[in-house]
């Protein structure tokens, strides 16, 4: 959804506190389609330096609620992931303070993990889905499962509930996890349909 479509949805579905409705006017763009690709001329965050990091962000953002680094403190933010206790040692990086990451996770420590910076941007965009494989891989290869999720509950807030965390801990497959989302996705798409402005 565009931000305008989403704003209409928030307003229309009464999601604002106390049922507040905002005086909203969305000006429709000409000749726009949801399938159009857009390159951001200015990075939206110091930690989203390029189109690949932006495309990978929805899949890697879950790591913010875990001990796994998503590359903050490196030159490949949201294009790699890892931690000192990741069991496979084929790739490593060391997070250091830098723009957007004054105190990066695992600062000054060697982290082992996976480099995604050479993945094709077109491949990531074409998939049009959250890539659960990164999260499943990180959990499987992290040697201290009991400390994988941060104790502050941030992972559950990112995921919307404790369901995904419990599925990971229980060893659920990607297929099972995705199937558990389907009813809610279908419901969301039915509601969303009312607010779409573009094909």
N, C-alpha and C positions, 0 to 999 in steps of 0.2 A: 504494500500500500504506500501511496505517497503520504507525506506528512499532512497534507490537506484532507485526504480521504480519512486518515486515522483521526484527525482532529474532529471531523464530522461524526465519526463513530463514537468517540469518547463523549461528545456532546449528546448525540442522539440516543445512546444507550444509558445515559445518566450515570456515568462512571465518576463524575466529579463529586467531591465531598458534599454531603447534604443534598444531593440531587441538583446541585447548581448547574444552570445552563448558561453558557457564555454567549455573548453576542458575536457570532462567528460569520465571517464572509470569506469564502474560498474562491479565488479567481482561477478558473480553469485554464490550463495551458493549451495552446493549439498544437495539433499534430504530435501529441505525446502518446506513447504506448508503454505499458508496463515492461515490455521486453526490451525497450531502449536501454542501451548501456551509457553510462555517464562517467567521465573521468573528472575527479575532483582536482581542480587546479591548485588548491591550497589544502594541505593535510588537515583533517578535522581535529587531530590531536597529535601531540608529540609522539605518542605511542602507536599511531596509525600513519606511518610515513609514505605508504604507497597503496596502489589499488589491490595488490595481493593481500596485504595485511588487513585491509578493509573487508575483503571477501572472506578471509579466514576467521575474522574476529568473532562472528556468531558461534563458531564451533570451538574456538580456543578460549573464549571468555569464561567458560565454566572453570578453567584452571585458577581463576582469581579466588575461588572458594576452596582451593586445595593448596598443598605444599608445592605443587608443580609450578615452575616459572613458565610464563608464556613469552619470555624474551624481553621483558622490561629490563633496562640496564644493558641492552646490547644494541647493535645497529640493525637487528632483524626482529623488532618488536612484533608480536603476533604473527611470526613466520617460523617459529620453532617452539619447542617445549622440552622441559627436562628438569631434573633435580639431582642433588648429590647421591641420593639413594635409588636412582633409576638403574636397573640391573644391566642393561645393555650399554656397552662402552664405546660403540662405534663412532659416536659424535659427541662433542663436548663444547661447552661455552662457559664463560665466567661473567656473570652480571656485575657491572660497575656503575656507580652514580653517573647520571647523564640527564639531559633534558627530558622532563617528564617522568623521571625515576630517580629521585634524590636518594631514596633508600630502597633499592630493588631487593626483591626476594632473593635470598642466598647470595647476598653481596660478597664479592671476593672469593666465592667458593666455586670449585669446578663442578659443573652440572653436566650430567649425561642425559641424552635424550634423542630427539628427532628433529632434523632440519627440514623444514617444508618450503624454504625460500626458492627452491628450483621447480616447484610444482607449477604447472601451467595455469595461469589466471583463467584462461578459457575453460579449462577442465573444472576448476572450482565453481565458476559461474554456471556452467552447463549442468552440474549436479543438482542445483536448486534445492539443496537440502542441508540440514545441519549434519555435519560429519561426526558421527558418534565414535568412529574408529579411533580417533586420537585419544579420547577420554578412556575408552575401554583398554587401549594399549598402555596408557600411562598407569592406570590402576593395576593392570596385570603385572607390569614390570617394576612397580614400586615395591621395594623390599620390606617396608614397614607399613602394612595396610592400616594399622590402628591409628597412624598419624597422618594418613593421606588427606582427610577432610579437615579444614580448619575448625577449631572448636567454637568459633563465633557464629556458626550456622549460616555463613554467607553463601555456601554452595546451595543450600535449600532455598534461600531467597532468590538466587539466580535462576534456579530450576522451577521455581513457583510452588514447590512442595518438597516433602522429604522422599517422594516416590522414586525419583531417579537415583538418589544416593542409595536407597535400600536395594534397588535393582542391581546396582554395581556391586554392592557388598555381597549380595546373594549369588552373583555370577550369572545373571540374566544375559541372554544373547542380544545382539543388536536387533534381531528380528522381533524378539519378544518385547523389547523396550519400545520399538517403533509401533508395534501393534497396540500397545497400551495407550498410545497417544491418539489413535485414529478417531475415536468417537468425539473427543474434544476438538480435534482439528476440523472434522466435518461440521460440527456445530459452529465453530468460529467462522468457517467459510460461508455458511448460510447467513450468519449475521452480517459479515463483511460485505456480502453481495449488495446490500442496500446502499452502501456508501461508496462504491467504486465509481470513479468519474471517467476512467479511461479503459480502453480495451487491453 
